[in-house]
Amino acid sequence: MKKEKSRTKIKDLPRNVWAVSLTSFFMDISSEMVINILPLFLYNVLGVKTNIIGIIEGVAEATASILKVFSGWLSDKLRGRKWIAVIGYGISALSKPFFYFANSWGMVAGVRWADRVGKGVRTAPRDALVADSIKPEQRGLAFGFHRAADTAGAVLGLLVATLVVWLAQSNDTLLGEHTFRTIVLISLIPALLAVVSLIFGAKDVKMPGEAKAPKITFKGLGKPFLVFMLIVGLFDLGNSSDAFLVLRAQERGISVIGILAMLATFNLVYTLISTPAGALSDRIGRRKLIIGGWVIYGLIYLGFALAQQPWHIWVLYLVYGLYYGLAYGTAKAMVADLVSPELRGTAYGTYNAILGILDFPASLIAGLLWQGAGSWAGFGPSAPFLFGSITAFLAAILLFFWRPKKTLQEEI
């Protein structure tokens, strides 16, 4: 059977996987152009403090958390994923023009939260649609390919943003207001293409089992899923918004163009690693790759805490792409391994909701540590990264010793 798995190729992936991946590709072009420079706009142009940025980023994810549960549950109840996902992508696309008019942190927060509501509506049905459309022995490959397409969009979006910054303000360290608003306008085109791609490219898959709405309970999703979420939750508590990595890069002396180029390189590594890592997880199991990814994450965050020179940040960001490629899509594939097919929407909604809820305390803790740690511990901006490193190592240890009974992947 292992020999058969190894022959699985990207061209064999079904239409839905390609359609969803294309949609994510376009939306990430749009999102990454704006979101990665948003903390710089808040910090450089509007003069917002890091603790407020932490609150904005944390609430942005937490706002969508409940919607992730209910949108996933609703897709199970209605036995259809596509149109719920389309609505979610549509909300995000419609919210983006309002960044252009934002002139206070409150307005930025409102638009950011609206964008995340769209993500909350679409994420669980989209992930469940991918899982419904693929054979179990190809699941890792499918999610890895989806992540690769998503991240390739991020690379292109960052390159476009870098070009705009270079043309508008050369190598200035601080982001200009006009530059930000220009990037927002350009981002509207791929956002529209993302919605169109999903509408015309994807089709719902007939779901097995009875047409019965599942209860939204941990117990109903099973003990293995619950334990997995507890461990993932510990990891995510130290996984604060990447906005703090961007601020750390600027604090270490990297220009706006340098930051965007660095992010593009990170996403390129992520893109190249995701698909082969997903296929590898089909052969050797998900846990090994996730543990490896978390250990790498812990080392990277320790490096961010200790970094002194701009080139240190560059090297760490390159390796950061390796963590994402190994662990992010693999963890989503493991969710499908732990629950039955008729509960996938609810499971993905719960998975994404818990991570979204934890994004708020994670980013709030990071902002407070950055803002206040220097007065009581002498760490300053290093403190959030030390905290993230510790939680990553603890989560990796717990996942290493956790031995679930046979997953759906292992029963193939």
Buried (B, 14 or more C-beta within 10 A) or exposed (E): EEEEBEEBEBEEBBEBBBBBBBBBBBBBBBBBBBBBBBBBBBBBBBEBBBBBBBBBBBBBBBBBBBBBBBBBBBBBBBBBBBBBBBBBBBBBBBBBBBBBEBEEBEBBBBBBBBBBBBBBBBBBBBBBBBBBBBBBBBBBBBBBBBBBBBBBBBBBBBBBBBBBBBEBBEEBBEBBEEBBBBBBEBBBEBBBBBBBBBBEBBEBBEBEEEEEEBEBEEEBBBEBBEBBBBBBBBBBBBBBBBBBBBBBBBBBEBBBBBBBBBBBBBBBBBBBBBBBBBBBBBBEBBBBBBBBBBBBBBBBBBBBBEBEEBEBBBEBBBBBBBBBBBBBBBBBBBBBBBBBBBBBBBBBBBBBBBBBBBBBBBBBBBBBBBBBBBEEEEBBBBBBBBBBBBBBBBBBBBBBEBEBEEBBBEEB
